[in-house]
Structure formats: structure tokens, C-alpha cells
Amino acid sequence: MPFEVIDHTADMGIRVWGPDLPSLFTEAARGMFEQITDVKRITASRTRTLVIEGTDETDLLINMLRELLYLFTGKGLLVKSAAIQSISGAALTLRIAGEKYDPERHAIRNEIKAVTYAGGDIRKTPEGLEAIIIFDI
């Protein structure tokens, strides 16, 4: 499993890893939505392409997760999958697939209020890249 839940005082976090930047970002998206609901119960009936910018790779990761969280909290869209179409240190193009939240089918595990910068640095490891992401709940 390319992410794990970590303990964090009064908040929630995940440690996510991948062999490269696109993998790290897509696993971070999946990890966040796994905290919100059971991703296996989401269908990929809607798709959307997003362009996201940041000042560096960490800012880009946080901005991407914030945009995906907004799609859920503001638009009611649950994301099943995310695929990086292009990425540089300052911008990415992301193709997402998911469906509208349906309380009859989607149990909410955790209500994430925000994605924070606490612990958000992307680090190189012998296996690739790793990041810790803290969510305000």
C-alpha cells in the first residue's frame, strides 16, 4: 500500500510514497479520499481535467489536494482516481474520475476541513519519494 495513516495530535495525517513525482501525487490523492470514504464504492462516471500551479513541488502537492478537497466539499464530487498527465516543479495537469456524493452509497469516514503545510515536505528516499500530509479535521 503506497500510503499509511499516521497519528497526529488533533488532526489526521498520511505518509505517502511513490517511485516518482506523478506516482507520489496520485497516491496522495487516493490516500486523502480513502480517509473520506471507501474509494472502492466510488464509480468513475464523471471525468474532469484540472490544471494546478504551485511555487515548488510541495506547494504543488498541497494545492492539488486542496483543489480536490474543494471539489468534494464545494461540489460534492468524490474522486476515485487521479492521473497526472503532465507535471513540472510549478504546474501539473491532472485527469480525475469520480462521481457525485450519494449518502445512500458513500459513508463518510472523516470530514476533512483543510489540507495543511505541516510536515508537507517531499523527501527523497532510497525507494523514490515520500511526503507526510496533515489534514485538519
Secondary structure as GFF3:
##gff-version 3
##sequence-region A 1 137
A	DSSP	beta_strand	3	8	.	.	.	ID=ss1
A	DSSP	beta_strand	11	18	.	.	.	ID=ss2
A	DSSP	alpha_helix	21	36	.	.	.	ID=ss3
A	DSSP	three_ten_helix	39	41	.	.	.	ID=ss4
A	DSSP	beta_strand	46	53	.	.	.	ID=ss5
A	DSSP	alpha_helix	57	75	.	.	.	ID=ss6
A	DSSP	beta_strand	77	87	.	.	.	ID=ss7
A	DSSP	beta_strand	91	100	.	.	.	ID=ss8
A	DSSP	beta_strand	114	115	.	.	.	ID=ss9
A	DSSP	beta_strand	122	125	.	.	.	ID=ss10
A	DSSP	beta_strand	128	136	.	.	.	ID=ss11
###
